[in-house]
Amino acid sequence: MVVDDELGICKNVEKILTKNNYMVVHTQSASHALEMMKNDTFSLLISDIVMPEMNGLELLKQVAIEVPNIKTVMMTGYASTNTAVKAIRLGALDYIPKPFTPDELRTTVSRALLGKIQEITITDAERNAIQVMDIELDFGGEAASNLIEPETKTILDEIVETSEFFCSVGNMDCDVMEKLGTTCKTGLKKKYCPKLKALAKKKGEKTAAFNPKTMIGIDQPFDYDEVVAITGPEYVQYMDRDGFAFLPYEELKKVDPFKADTKQAKIFDPASEPLLKNILVVDDEVSVNNNIRKILGKNGFQVDQAVTKQEALEKINQQLYKLVLLDLRMPGVSGLELLKAISKIQPLARVIIITGYASIETAIETARIGAVDYLPKPFTPDELRNVAERAYTLAA
């Protein structure tokens, strides 16, 4: 069963798979697909995500309830780490960004049907908690290239509104607006068109000059005012236009920008205190750990910290944690070994990935291993609080 509101994509997928002797039917409606699956037997569902009426993640939720034995694979032209994690946690075996090659599609389908892709199971509580009605379209990073047509005409300032799908942010007719009925979330929130920005990046055009008040980067994943409150405004002198410190890394590490912050969070004592909102943050950047501790501490979380692989392993072997915030790249850590260790030692702990090196591939793999959320840096304090509260509720 292939579900995509674009008829051309449905026909292409059918053509590719019938050459390998698969019997393929397709529909442009997720609700119609659900009815067909309830009345007939299918081995695999291949579904788009961004669709009118019912999106692909909503369909996944319903499939888990009404036709739980069918295997599922998601495909999308609007790939993001956010929807990738949600799709895998909701039961999809794989997540394929468009455009993909015929061989990529055939390989994924074959592996899914042969049981060669790890299946995960989640509780009904987690499934119900995953938000699917308001998909956040992330056009940044790798995903952006999937949205750029080979030839995109230049958008001129003189263009005026000409259709019901005209987006005032991008100053053009927009296929995203046509699908969703409104301007994409990124455009509404950040007041720029992600498709035009991606096109400019692809052409090598320069973006706006570095503004530390709005562009604190992955080495300092919080907004300017929060950083200055602790470090002083002179700290940004050591940052380049993308928010990275341009002093040599080892030299920068010798200066602790948070040394003025001497107040430490209360250390959790399991012998004298109840197990209440306890979190472990694992990140080799002390400044990131300190900022996370301060932000979550205001919400009543008890936050423990680890800055090395060894320290993290010692802590998870000594104490139970309901929530772990884990950086993906740390010295001495190979791949996802630390996430695998946490999942094995404390299988009930909820893990949120925090990373400045976000990718669709790692989002998919971490979700398969057990991560319940994936937070790319830079993120805002509110984004951090929201994912922590959501994950902690599941762990309660």
C-alpha positions as CSV (number, residue, x, y, z in Angstrom):
1,M,0.0,0.0,0.0
2,V,1.4,3.4,-1.1
3,V,-0.1,6.6,0.3
4,D,1.0,10.0,-1.1
5,D,-1.1,13.0,-2.1
6,E,1.1,13.4,-5.1
7,L,-0.3,11.0,-7.8
8,G,3.0,11.1,-9.7
9,I,5.0,9.8,-6.7
10,C,2.4,7.0,-6.1
11,K,2.8,5.9,-9.7
12,N,6.6,6.0,-9.6
13,V,6.8,3.9,-6.5
14,E,4.4,1.4,-8.0
15,K,6.4,1.2,-11.2
16,I,9.7,0.7,-9.3
17,L,8.3,-2.0,-7.0
18,T,6.3,-4.0,-9.6
19,K,9.6,-4.6,-11.4
20,N,10.6,-6.7,-8.4
21,N,7.2,-8.6,-8.5
22,Y,5.6,-6.7,-5.7
23,M,1.8,-6.2,-6.0
24,V,1.2,-2.5,-5.3
25,V,-1.9,-0.4,-4.8
26,H,-1.9,3.3,-4.1
27,T,-4.2,6.1,-2.9
28,Q,-3.8,9.8,-2.3
29,S,-5.8,9.8,0.9
30,A,-4.6,8.5,4.3
31,S,-8.1,8.0,5.6
32,H,-9.0,6.0,2.5
33,A,-5.8,3.9,2.9
34,L,-6.8,3.1,6.5
35,E,-10.2,1.8,5.4
36,M,-8.6,-0.3,2.6
37,M,-6.1,-1.8,5.1
38,K,-9.0,-2.7,7.5
39,N,-10.8,-4.5,4.7
40,D,-7.9,-6.2,3.0
41,T,-4.5,-7.7,3.9
42,F,-1.3,-5.8,3.1
43,S,2.3,-6.7,4.1
44,L,3.7,-3.1,4.0
45,L,2.5,0.5,4.1
46,I,4.7,3.2,2.5
47,S,3.3,6.6,3.4
48,D,4.1,10.2,2.8
49,I,4.1,12.5,5.9
50,V,2.9,15.9,4.8
51,M,-0.6,15.3,3.5
52,P,-3.9,17.2,3.7
53,E,-6.8,16.0,6.0
54,M,-4.7,13.3,7.8
55,N,-0.9,13.4,7.8
56,G,1.4,10.4,7.8
57,L,2.1,10.5,11.5
58,E,-1.6,10.5,12.3
59,L,-1.9,7.5,10.0
60,L,0.8,5.7,11.9
61,K,-1.0,6.2,15.2
62,Q,-4.2,4.9,13.7
63,V,-2.5,1.9,12.1
64,A,-1.0,0.9,15.4
65,I,-4.5,0.7,16.9
66,E,-6.6,-0.6,14.0
67,V,-4.2,-2.7,11.8
68,P,-1.2,-3.4,14.1
69,N,0.3,-6.3,12.1
70,I,1.2,-4.3,9.0
71,K,4.8,-3.1,8.6
72,T,5.3,0.6,7.8
73,V,7.9,2.8,6.1
74,M,7.7,6.6,5.9
75,M,8.9,8.8,3.0
76,T,9.0,12.6,2.9
77,G,10.2,15.6,1.0
78,Y,10.3,17.6,4.2
79,A,12.7,15.5,6.2
80,S,13.6,16.6,9.7
81,T,15.1,15.0,12.8
82,N,11.8,15.9,14.6
83,T,9.5,13.8,12.3
84,A,12.2,11.1,11.9
85,V,12.2,10.4,15.6
86,K,8.4,10.6,15.8
87,A,8.0,8.2,12.9
88,I,10.3,5.6,14.3
89,R,8.9,5.8,17.8
90,L,5.4,5.4,16.3
91,G,6.4,2.2,14.7
92,A,7.8,2.9,11.3
93,L,10.6,0.6,10.3
94,D,12.4,3.2,8.3
95,Y,12.2,6.9,7.2
96,I,13.3,7.8,3.6
97,P,13.9,11.4,2.7
98,K,12.9,12.3,-0.9
99,P,14.3,12.3,-3.5
100,F,15.5,8.7,-3.3
101,T,16.8,6.3,-5.9
102,P,14.9,3.2,-7.1
103,D,17.6,1.0,-5.5
104,E,17.2,2.8,-2.1
105,L,13.5,2.2,-2.2
106,R,13.8,-1.5,-3.2
107,T,16.5,-2.1,-0.6
108,T,14.4,-0.6,2.2
109,V,11.3,-2.5,1.2
110,S,13.2,-5.8,0.9
111,R,14.8,-5.3,4.4
112,A,11.5,-4.3,5.9
113,L,9.6,-7.3,4.6
114,L,12.4,-9.8,5.5
115,G,12.5,-8.5,9.1
116,K,16.0,-7.1,8.8
117,I,15.2,-3.7,10.3
118,Q,14.9,-3.4,14.1
119,E,11.3,-3.1,15.3
120,I,10.6,-1.2,18.5
121,T,7.6,-1.3,20.8
122,I,6.4,1.6,22.9
123,T,3.8,2.0,25.5
124,D,0.3,3.4,24.7
125,A,1.2,6.4,27.0
126,E,4.2,7.3,24.8
127,R,2.3,6.8,21.6
128,N,-0.5,9.1,22.9
129,A,2.0,11.7,24.0
130,I,3.6,12.1,20.6
131,Q,2.3,15.2,18.9
132,V,1.3,14.5,15.3
133,M,-1.3,17.1,14.5
134,D,1.0,20.1,14.1
135,I,4.1,18.9,12.2
136,E,7.1,21.2,12.5
137,L,8.7,21.4,9.1
138,D,12.5,21.7,9.4
139,F,14.1,22.8,6.2
140,G,17.6,23.3,7.6
141,G,20.7,21.1,7.1
142,E,20.5,18.1,4.9
143,A,16.7,18.3,4.5
144,A,16.9,21.5,2.6
145,S,18.4,19.9,-0.5
146,N,15.4,17.7,-0.8
147,L,13.1,20.7,-1.4
148,I,15.1,22.5,-4.1
149,E,13.9,21.9,-7.7
150,P,16.6,21.7,-10.4
151,E,15.5,25.0,-11.7
152,T,14.0,27.6,-9.3
153,K,13.0,31.0,-10.8
154,T,14.3,34.1,-9.0
155,I,11.7,35.7,-6.7
156,L,11.5,39.4,-7.4
157,D,10.4,42.1,-5.0
158,E,7.7,43.2,-7.5
159,I,5.8,39.9,-7.2
160,V,2.4,40.4,-5.8
161,E,-0.2,38.0,-4.3
162,T,-1.7,36.1,-7.2
163,S,-3.3,32.9,-5.7
164,E,-4.7,31.4,-2.5
165,F,-1.3,29.7,-2.0
166,F,0.7,32.9,-2.0
167,C,3.0,33.2,1.0
168,S,3.8,36.7,2.1
169,V,6.9,35.6,4.0
170,G,8.6,34.1,0.9
171,N,6.8,36.4,-1.5
172,M,5.8,33.5,-3.8
173,D,3.3,30.8,-4.4
174,C,4.3,27.9,-2.1
175,D,3.7,24.2,-2.4
176,V,4.0,23.9,1.4
177,M,1.1,26.4,1.9
178,E,-0.9,24.4,-0.7
179,K,-0.4,21.2,1.3
180,L,-1.0,22.7,4.8
181,G,-3.3,25.6,4.1
182,T,-1.0,28.0,5.8
183,T,2.5,29.3,5.7
184,C,5.0,26.8,7.2
185,K,5.9,27.1,10.9
186,T,9.4,28.2,10.2
187,G,8.3,31.1,8.1
188,L,5.7,32.2,10.6
189,K,8.0,31.9,13.6
190,K,11.3,33.2,12.2
191,K,9.9,35.5,9.5
192,Y,12.0,34.1,6.6
193,C,11.3,31.5,3.9
194,P,13.3,28.3,4.5
195,K,13.2,27.3,0.9
196,L,14.7,30.6,-0.3
197,K,17.4,30.4,2.4
198,A,18.3,26.8,1.4
199,L,18.5,27.9,-2.2
200,A,20.8,30.8,-1.3
201,K,23.0,28.4,0.7
202,K,23.2,26.0,-2.2
203,K,24.3,28.8,-4.5
204,G,27.0,29.9,-2.1
205,E,25.4,33.3,-1.4
206,K,26.4,35.1,1.8
207,T,23.9,35.2,4.7
208,A,23.4,38.1,7.1
209,A,26.4,39.2,9.2
210,F,27.0,37.6,12.5
211,N,24.7,39.0,15.2
212,P,25.5,37.4,18.6
213,K,22.1,38.5,20.0
214,T,20.4,36.2,17.6
215,M,23.0,33.6,16.5
216,I,24.5,32.0,19.6
217,G,25.7,28.7,18.1
218,I,26.2,25.1,19.1
219,D,29.1,25.8,21.5
220,Q,26.7,28.0,23.5
221,P,23.2,26.7,22.8
222,F,21.2,29.4,24.6
223,D,20.1,32.9,23.8
224,Y,22.3,36.0,24.1
225,D,20.8,37.5,27.3
226,E,21.1,34.2,29.2
227,V,24.7,33.9,28.2
228,V,25.6,37.5,29.0
229,A,24.0,37.3,32.4
230,I,26.7,34.8,33.4
231,T,29.7,35.5,31.1
232,G,29.5,39.2,30.4
233,P,29.2,40.7,26.8
234,E,32.9,40.3,26.1
235,Y,32.5,36.6,25.7
236,V,31.0,37.0,22.2
237,Q,34.3,38.6,21.1
238,Y,35.6,35.1,20.8
239,M,32.8,33.8,18.6
240,D,32.7,33.8,14.8
241,R,29.7,34.5,12.6
242,D,28.2,31.0,13.1
243,G,28.4,31.1,16.8
244,F,31.6,29.0,17.1
245,A,34.5,30.2,19.3
246,F,37.4,31.0,17.0
247,L,40.1,30.8,19.6
248,P,42.0,27.5,19.5
249,Y,39.7,24.9,21.2
250,E,42.3,23.9,23.8
251,E,43.0,27.5,24.6
252,L,39.3,28.3,24.9
253,K,38.8,25.4,27.3
254,K,41.2,26.9,29.8
255,V,38.9,29.8,30.3
256,D,35.7,28.9,32.2
257,P,33.1,31.5,31.1
258,F,30.9,30.3,33.9
259,K,33.4,30.7,36.8
260,A,31.4,33.5,38.2
261,D,28.5,31.1,38.8
262,T,29.6,29.4,42.0
263,K,26.2,28.3,43.2
264,Q,25.8,24.6,42.6
265,A,22.6,22.6,42.3
266,K,21.7,20.5,45.3
267,I,23.2,17.0,44.9
268,F,20.6,14.3,44.9
269,D,21.0,12.0,47.9
270,P,19.0,8.8,47.4
271,A,19.3,7.9,51.1
272,S,17.6,11.0,52.3
273,E,15.4,12.2,49.5
274,P,12.7,10.7,47.3
275,L,13.3,9.9,43.7
276,L,12.0,13.2,42.3
277,K,12.6,14.7,38.9
278,N,16.2,13.4,38.8
279,I,18.1,14.0,35.5
280,L,21.5,13.2,34.3
281,V,23.1,15.5,31.7
282,V,26.0,14.1,29.7
283,D,28.0,16.6,27.7
284,D,31.7,17.3,27.5
285,E,31.1,21.0,27.4
286,V,31.0,22.3,31.0
287,S,29.2,25.4,29.9
288,V,26.4,23.5,28.3
289,N,26.0,21.3,31.4
290,N,25.9,24.3,33.6
291,N,23.3,26.1,31.5
292,I,21.1,23.0,31.3
293,R,21.3,22.6,35.1
294,K,20.3,26.2,35.7
295,I,17.4,26.2,33.3
296,L,15.9,22.8,34.4
297,G,16.7,23.6,38.1
298,K,14.1,26.5,37.8
299,N,11.5,23.8,36.9
300,G,12.3,21.7,40.0
301,F,14.5,19.2,38.4
302,Q,17.4,17.7,40.3
303,V,20.2,17.7,37.7
304,D,23.4,15.6,37.9
305,Q,26.2,16.1,35.4
306,A,28.9,14.1,33.6
307,V,31.5,15.4,31.2
308,T,33.3,12.2,30.3
309,K,32.3,8.8,29.1
310,Q,33.8,7.2,32.3
311,E,32.0,9.6,34.6
312,A,28.7,9.0,32.8
313,L,29.1,5.2,33.1
314,E,29.9,5.5,36.8
315,K,26.8,7.6,37.5
316,I,24.3,5.4,35.6
317,N,25.8,2.3,37.4
318,Q,25.4,4.0,40.8
319,Q,22.0,5.7,40.6
320,L,18.7,5.4,38.9
321,Y,17.7,8.3,36.6
322,K,14.3,8.9,35.1
323,L,15.7,11.1,32.4
324,V,19.1,11.4,30.6
325,L,20.1,14.2,28.3
326,L,22.9,12.9,26.1
327,D,25.3,14.7,23.8
328,L,26.1,12.6,20.7
329,R,29.7,13.6,20.2
330,M,32.1,13.2,23.1
331,P,35.8,12.4,23.3
332,G,36.5,8.7,23.7
333,V,32.9,7.7,22.7
334,S,32.5,5.6,19.6
335,G,29.3,6.1,17.7
336,L,26.2,5.4,19.8
337,E,27.9,3.2,22.4
338,L,27.0,5.4,25.4
339,L,23.3,5.5,24.4
340,K,23.4,1.7,24.0
341,A,25.0,1.4,27.5
342,I,22.4,3.6,29.1
343,S,19.6,1.7,27.4
344,K,21.0,-1.6,28.7
345,I,21.9,-0.6,32.3
346,Q,18.8,1.6,32.8
347,P,16.1,0.5,30.3
348,L,13.4,2.5,32.0
349,A,15.3,5.8,31.8
350,R,14.0,8.2,29.1
351,V,16.9,9.5,26.9
352,I,16.8,12.8,25.0
353,I,19.6,13.4,22.4
354,I,21.1,16.9,22.4
355,T,23.5,17.5,19.6
356,G,25.1,20.2,17.5
357,Y,25.7,17.7,14.7
358,A,22.1,16.7,13.9
359,S,21.3,14.4,11.0
360,I,18.4,12.3,9.8
361,E,20.5,9.2,10.1
362,T,21.4,9.6,13.8
363,A,17.9,10.7,14.6
364,I,16.6,7.4,13.1
365,E,19.2,5.2,14.8
366,T,18.9,6.8,18.2
367,A,15.1,6.5,18.1
368,R,15.5,2.8,17.3
369,I,17.8,2.3,20.3
370,G,15.4,4.0,22.6
371,A,15.8,7.8,22.6
372,V,12.4,9.4,23.0
373,D,13.4,12.9,21.7
374,Y,16.1,14.6,19.7
375,L,17.0,18.2,20.3
376,P,19.4,19.8,17.8
377,K,21.6,22.7,19.1
378,P,21.2,25.6,19.3
379,F,17.9,25.3,21.2
380,T,16.1,27.7,23.4
381,P,15.4,27.4,27.1
382,D,11.7,26.8,26.4
383,E,12.4,24.1,23.9
384,L,14.6,22.4,26.5
385,R,12.0,22.7,29.2
386,N,9.3,21.4,26.9
387,V,11.1,18.2,25.8
388,A,12.3,17.5,29.4
389,E,8.8,17.9,30.9
390,R,7.3,15.7,28.1
391,A,9.9,13.0,28.5
392,Y,9.7,13.1,32.3
393,T,5.9,12.7,32.2
394,L,6.4,9.5,30.3
395,A,8.9,8.3,32.8
396,A,6.7,9.0,35.8
